[in-house]
Amino acid sequence: MKTLATCALALATFATVGCDESAMDREADAIRDTTQQTAEEIRDQSKSAAEAIRDQSQNAAESLRNRTDESSEPVQDTAEDKADMLEERGEMKADRKEEVGEQKADALEEAGEEKADAVEEIEVE
C-alpha cells in the first residue's frame, strides 16, 4: 500500500513539474491556434465559393430547362442533356475549388506546426 501511495505521489509530482508551460510553449500554442483558425477560414471560404458555383450551375441548368418547356420533345431532350452537362461541369469546378482550399489549409497548418515546433525547441537560458 505504501508503494502504491509513493508511486502515486511521484507521478503527481512529475505531472505538476511537467505542466509548467514556458513562454516558448505559450508562443508555440498561439502559433498553432492562429494557423488553425486561419486554415478553418480558408476551408470555409472555399466551401462557400464552391456552393456558389454549384448554385450558379444549377440555376443556369434550370433556366435552360425552363426555356424549352414548350418546345418539341427532341429540343427538350437536347436541352436536358446540355443542362446536365452544365450541372456536371459546375460540380467538377466546385469540387476542385474545395480541394484547392483544403490543400491550402493543410499546407498552412503544416507550416504553422513546423514553426511552433521550432519555437518550442528554443531553450531560454
C-alpha positions in Angstrom: 0.0 0.0 0.0 2.9 2.4 0.8 4.5 1.6 -2.5 1.3 2.5 -4.3 1.0 5.7 -2.4 4.6 6.5 -3.1 4.2 5.8 -6.8 1.0 8.0 -6.9 2.8 10.8 -5.2 5.8 10.6 -7.5 3.5 10.6 -10.6 1.7 13.6 -9.2 4.9 15.4 -8.6 6.2 14.7 -12.1 2.9 15.7 -13.7 3.0 19.0 -11.8 6.5 19.8 -12.8 5.8 18.8 -16.4 2.8 21.1 -16.6 4.8 24.3 -16.1 4.5 26.0 -19.5 7.3 28.2 -20.6 6.9 31.4 -22.6 8.1 29.5 -25.7 5.4 26.8 -25.2 2.7 29.5 -24.9 4.1 31.2 -28.1 4.0 27.9 -29.9 0.4 27.3 -28.8 -0.5 30.8 -30.0 1.1 30.0 -33.4 -0.8 26.7 -33.7 -4.1 28.4 -32.7 -3.7 31.2 -35.2 -2.8 28.9 -38.1 -5.6 26.5 -37.3 -8.1 29.4 -37.2 -6.8 30.8 -40.5 -6.9 27.3 -42.0 -10.6 27.0 -41.0 -11.3 30.4 -42.6 -9.7 29.2 -45.8 -11.8 26.0 -45.7 -15.0 27.9 -45.0 -14.3 30.4 -47.9 -13.6 27.6 -50.3 -16.8 25.8 -49.3 -18.8 28.9 -49.7 -17.3 29.6 -53.1 -17.9 26.0 -54.1 -21.6 26.3 -53.1 -21.9 29.5 -55.1 -20.5 27.7 -58.1 -23.0 24.8 -57.6 -25.9 27.2 -57.2 -24.9 29.1 -60.3 -24.6 26.0 -62.5 -27.9 24.6 -61.2 -29.7 27.9 -61.8 -28.3 28.0 -65.4 -29.3 24.4 -66.0 -32.8 25.0 -64.6 -33.2 28.2 -66.7 -32.2 26.2 -69.8 -34.8 23.6 -69.0 -37.5 26.2 -68.4 -36.9 27.9 -71.7 -37.6 24.7 -73.6 -40.7 23.5 -71.6 -43.0 24.4 -74.5 -40.6 23.0 -77.2 -40.8 19.8 -79.0 -39.5 16.5 -77.5 -36.2 16.5 -79.3 -35.5 20.1 -78.3 -36.3 19.3 -74.7 -34.1 16.2 -74.8 -31.2 18.3 -76.2 -31.7 21.0 -73.6 -31.8 18.4 -70.8 -28.5 17.0 -72.0 -27.0 20.4 -72.0 -28.4 21.2 -68.6 -27.0 18.0 -67.2 -23.6 18.9 -68.7 -23.8 22.4 -67.1 -24.5 20.9 -63.7 -21.8 18.3 -64.1 -19.2 21.0 -65.0 -20.3 23.1 -62.1 -20.0 20.2 -59.7 -16.5 19.5 -61.0 -15.4 23.1 -60.6 -16.9 23.3 -57.1 -15.2 20.1 -56.1 -11.9 21.4 -57.4 -12.4 24.7 -55.5 -13.0 22.8 -52.3 -9.9 20.6 -53.0 -7.6 23.5 -53.6 -8.9 25.3 -50.4 -8.3 22.1 -48.4 -4.8 21.8 -49.8 -4.0 25.4 -48.9 -5.4 25.0 -45.4 -3.5 21.8 -44.8 -0.2 23.4 -46.0 -0.8 26.4 -43.7 -1.4 24.1 -40.8 1.7 22.1 -41.5 3.8 25.2 -41.8 2.4 26.6 -38.6 3.1 23.3 -36.8 6.7 23.3 -38.0 7.1 26.9 -36.8 5.5 26.1 -33.5 7.8 23.1 -33.1 10.8 25.2 -33.8 9.7 27.8 -31.2 9.3 25.0 -28.6 12.8 23.8 -29.3 14.3 27.2 -28.4 15.8 27.0 -25.0 16.0 30.1 -22.9 19.0 30.1 -20.6 
